[in-house]
């Protein structure tokens, strides 16, 4: 097998990594200006861990350190599509223009399905009891496009890009 010329490798690297510089929210139809759902900016107690396959275990969001009763804010403008209980946990889900859906749990909702919310608008309050949380409470914040889970921290910009080495052929 012939080695691939460096100029082609460079072009491929740029082509495949340039879209990730701005994160998943950079799709043309996605709104700009996602923000942290908690104030002040929280510590991330557990990061995103996308499994190789949908049916495998992973962590399809991030856990953010918080306090019981702390207000949770919409990460961006959108429409509340769910505010209720899933598997015994209170959850709020918001659809945003561009096909993204953010989820927040465990959150005692102050909003109802169908309500439009603005970026930064309070949607509820964190409840204690998130499994594995090392703080007084943790907010699990997730995002997906269709059925694909994405790292919500990428919506905030400034995420470093980690390039994996190309295996020798």
C-alpha positions in Angstrom: 0.0 0.0 0.0 1.4 3.4 -1.0 1.7 6.1 1.7 -0.8 9.0 1.4 1.0 12.3 0.5 1.2 14.8 3.3 -0.8 17.4 1.3 -3.7 15.0 1.0 -3.5 14.1 4.7 -3.5 17.8 5.6 -6.5 18.5 3.4 -8.4 15.6 5.0 -7.5 16.7 8.5 -8.8 20.2 7.8 -11.9 19.0 6.1 -12.9 16.6 9.0 -11.8 18.8 11.9 -12.9 22.2 10.8 -16.6 21.5 11.5 -15.7 20.4 15.0 -14.0 23.7 15.9 -17.4 25.3 16.5 -19.1 22.2 18.0 -22.3 20.6 17.1 -24.4 23.7 17.6 -22.7 25.3 14.6 -25.0 23.7 12.1 -26.5 26.4 9.9 -30.0 26.1 11.4 -28.9 25.9 15.0 -29.2 29.0 17.2 -26.1 30.7 18.5 -25.5 31.5 22.1 -25.9 28.4 24.2 -25.1 29.0 27.9 -24.5 27.1 31.1 -27.8 25.9 32.6 -26.5 26.8 36.1 -25.1 30.1 37.6 -22.4 30.5 38.6 -20.6 28.3 36.1 -20.6 24.9 37.8 -17.9 22.3 38.1 -18.3 19.2 35.8 -18.4 16.2 38.2 -18.7 13.6 35.4 -18.1 14.2 31.7 -19.7 12.9 28.5 -18.9 9.3 27.6 -20.6 8.3 24.3 -20.8 4.6 23.9 -19.6 2.9 20.7 -23.2 1.6 20.2 -26.5 2.9 21.3 -27.2 -0.2 23.5 -23.9 -0.1 25.4 -23.4 1.7 28.7 -22.0 5.2 28.7 -22.8 8.7 30.0 -25.0 10.5 27.6 -24.6 14.0 29.1 -22.6 15.7 31.8 -23.2 16.0 35.5 -22.8 19.5 36.9 -22.2 20.3 40.6 -25.1 22.2 42.1 -27.2 22.6 45.3 -30.7 21.3 46.0 -33.2 24.0 44.9 -30.7 25.8 42.7 -32.4 27.4 39.7 -31.9 25.7 36.3 -32.0 27.9 33.2 -32.7 27.1 29.6 -29.4 26.7 27.7 -30.9 28.4 24.7 -34.3 29.6 23.4 -36.8 26.8 22.5 -40.0 25.1 23.3 -40.5 22.8 26.3 -41.5 19.4 24.9 -41.5 17.5 28.2 -41.8 18.4 31.9 -42.6 15.3 34.0 -41.2 12.1 35.4 -39.2 9.4 33.6 -38.3 6.3 35.5 -39.0 8.1 38.8 -36.8 11.1 38.0 -38.1 14.6 37.2 -37.0 15.7 33.7 -37.4 18.8 31.5 -36.7 18.6 27.8 -36.5 21.6 25.4 -36.4 21.5 21.6 -34.3 24.2 20.0 -34.2 25.4 16.4 -31.8 23.4 14.3 -32.9 20.0 15.7 -31.2 20.0 19.0 -33.0 18.8 22.2 -31.5 19.6 25.7 -32.5 17.6 28.8 -32.2 18.5 32.4 -32.6 16.1 35.4 -33.4 15.8 38.2 -35.3 19.1 37.9 -38.6 20.1 39.6 -40.2 21.9 36.6 -41.6 25.4 36.8 -42.6 25.1 33.1 -45.0 22.9 31.2 -44.9 21.3 27.8 -45.6 23.7 24.9 -44.2 26.8 26.6 -41.6 28.8 24.8 -38.6 29.7 26.8 -35.8 32.3 26.3 -32.1 31.6 26.7 -31.3 31.8 30.4 -35.0 31.7 31.6 -35.5 29.6 34.7 -37.2 26.3 33.9 -37.1 24.7 37.4 -34.9 23.7 40.3 -32.4 21.0 40.9 -33.4 18.2 43.2 -31.0 16.1 45.2 -30.5 12.4 44.6 -28.7 12.0 41.3 -26.9 8.7 41.5 -23.1 8.9 41.8 -23.1 12.7 42.5 -20.2 13.7 44.7 -21.9 17.1 45.6 -25.0 18.1 47.5 -26.8 17.7 44.2 -25.9 17.3 40.5 -27.7 18.4 37.4 -27.5 15.9 34.5 -27.5 18.0 31.3 -27.8 16.2 28.0 -28.2 17.1 24.3 -29.1 15.2 21.3 -29.7 15.7 17.6 -32.3 13.2 16.5 -31.2 9.9 18.2 -27.6 10.9 18.4 -26.3 12.1 21.8 -23.8 14.9 21.8 -21.5 16.4 24.4 -23.4 19.4 25.7 -20.1 21.2 26.7 -19.4 21.5 22.9 -22.4 23.8 22.7 -20.6 26.3 24.9 -17.6 26.7 22.5 -14.0 26.7 23.5 -13.8 22.9 23.8 -10.3 21.6 22.9 -10.1 19.3 19.9 -8.4 16.0 20.4 -7.0 14.4 17.3 -6.4 10.7 17.3 -3.3 9.4 15.6 -3.7 7.8 12.2 -2.9 4.1 12.3 -0.1 3.2 10.0 -1.4 1.3 7.0 
